[in-house]
């Protein structure tokens, strides 16, 4: 009897909760009523954009989402940006994409978790007239637009600059990212391509930083205090490495990094102290490029199916270019290369870091 | 003191009152579904199929967890078993005809039942708490999964995908196959547990191990049986995952979050973590509810980073309702 009573009571309370939930439904439903027309091609504007990301708390990914929002606002063609952002694998992303389809979005921009696993849902979206753009990593689904940074070129351009700066000979260190991750594999291939052209360059050490600043800093400190190094190539863990030269009070050697704000600042401020280096771009603003392509497709401008962004290089001899990148108000990890002509139309880092979608 | 919540006398009403928690969670789910349908432009077959199939892995895992919890245990390795089943299926089903795929599926369910039965035996024999043993085995199964499939890949037969998703491509098909696949196992297991001798033994052993032993029930067998059923449900969850995604994903985080969600679904389902109490059919509704929360919150325009917070608040809220009702009952008697 006692147990039954408790369960009865619990059930009653749950029932009340259910009724409350159902009761709440009525007022909330009112503003969500207008359905987006997905079939009409070459619309003029008022689009709803869905964004799917499955790595939360990563600075690069957050900046990617903010770039999409900023570009949506700047374009003037977007009414609403719906961001689905949670940690997960293909299972979660399929559910998220189906949720976006259910909401009647006009276009979906996703950073895919899997090359092939999402194809069925992407193709189902396209069949319903939704424009799908995969950014940062590719998908093989038919009809999807793909926008990626050229990771092979990222490493090749930087490495060639380094080897050229060293006069074609010397001992260099290759500080990679995470073993087995596609971006790291591609970058290593690019590094090897450059290395093949400079037979007198010797790779004296190869490390995996895990793209973690503190790990990279420790490795750099060990290397510069124990071995003889002529140059360093990094896969984006750059400003912590430069800091180690200052900590150990060792003269700088030429160094290649990414367009991180902290590194750009060092290249500008430490140039007089003898720092020679180059920042190679790997922009999270690729999200904004994805949005621009989605809007082109929606307005009937037939953009290219595959867009490969070639990285740009800014070295210490190009102070003006570096000054253009430097964003004094942002964190050290901020990716400074936010304006990607001809795709982006927002005004720069300030717009992106404001992270405001239309109506927010 | 008088009992203000007297039980109704009509037999049908009595049955309804006795299962009021199940009723409550199902009503909650239908309330949420109704709410969701008003938030989105169209609510039709696509949405029903989508919600049902995406809920399958969690619902299966939650049923498995519920059986083990009812029998007085808890299994932190179920998510890892899901991973293992998912990668074995994806690795060996790729490019195979439907017959071979079916055989692999059945073999997987049987093998995982055996594997987890062994875990149950180990717990019973060693006297080490369930939570410790299954935490250890969860690392073993996750490691094994990575060893079998080092990076995402593999595949399965279209027939297998149809069985769980209603479509050979995994999306946009009929909603009947996933609907049946989500309701049938839960119903069967719930009926079995309430109406057969081994099923009732699970409840007895979970409620009070000593009392069950003194009553002449085989407590050891009950524990092994519960873990075996839990293992087979985890295998089914892995098969559903490969049917939905068409690939295997060996990442540890996937299994770990699946385990936690299965415990959440069990708790929401009114199944006491102390064992011996609860209706297994309620976890079907709570599993779907947990999956539904994310799209609903997104459709409401809630920042998706906050979705998890709200999920946690909901679980805490339901737990407090349970606690409050216990408190009131004790005041009454």
Interface residues (C-beta under 8 A of the other chain):
Chain A: X2 X3 X4 X5 X6 X7 X8 X9 X10 X11 X12 X13 X14 X15 X17 X18 X19 X21 X22 X24 X25 X26 X28 X29 X32 X34 X35 X36 X56 X82 X83 X84 X85 X86 X87 X88 X89 X90 X91 X94 X95 X96 X98 X99 X101 X102 X103 X104 X114 X116 X117 X120 X121 X123 X124 X127 X180
Chain B: X3 X5 X7 X17 X18 X19 X20 X21 X22 X23 X24 X25 X27 X28 X30 X31 X32 X34 X35 X38 X39 X40 X41 X42 X43 X46 X47 X50 X54 X57 X150 X151 X152 X167 X169 X170 X171 X172 X241 X244 X245 X246 X247 X249 X251 X253 X254 X257 X270 X277 X291 X294 X295 X298 X299 X300 X301 X303 X304 X305 X307 X308 X317 X318 X321 X322 X324 X325 X326 X328 X329 X332 X333
